[in-house]
Amino acid sequence: MPDRSAAQAPVPDGSDASAAGLVSGRTAWSEERMAGLAEEAARRIRAISEPVATVRADGGAARVDLDVVVAHGVELTAVAGAVRRRVAARIEACTGLTVEAVTVTVVDLRLPAEGATPTDGDHPEGGRRDRCPGPGADTREAT
């Protein structure tokens, strides 16, 4: 089980934890890295594309704001609920922080391609098991 203490442990390079990012156990997680983690978790829901996250962390808690594009024809409340659950679980599992809130804002709808069927927003892509990347790993996709 992850250490959820808010204690400020030294970061590997010896710098102050507040300057280098948040510390979970002995691993630093900056708000930017957590935003990338949130975006990657949201992308695993088939109905979601182009997620853009902002994470604010204070002590042992984090709040996530997430703007997403959703596939036309899915139930928005179900998709938003799935995104909230997945993003919160992913950040909590990888960082040890408590996620107080995930705010999902639908900024656009993605129209289906001709002959395509609507996707189900409650089922993740591919069924792969989520793994936590190291805090130095870039979880954002190149554009």
Secondary structure as GFF3:
##gff-version 3
##sequence-region A 1 143
A	DSSP	alpha_helix	17	20	.	.	.	ID=ss1
A	DSSP	beta_strand	22	24	.	.	.	ID=ss2
A	DSSP	beta_strand	27	29	.	.	.	ID=ss3
A	DSSP	alpha_helix	31	43	.	.	.	ID=ss4
A	DSSP	beta_strand	48	58	.	.	.	ID=ss5
A	DSSP	beta_strand	61	71	.	.	.	ID=ss6
A	DSSP	alpha_helix	76	95	.	.	.	ID=ss7
A	DSSP	beta_strand	98	110	.	.	.	ID=ss8
###
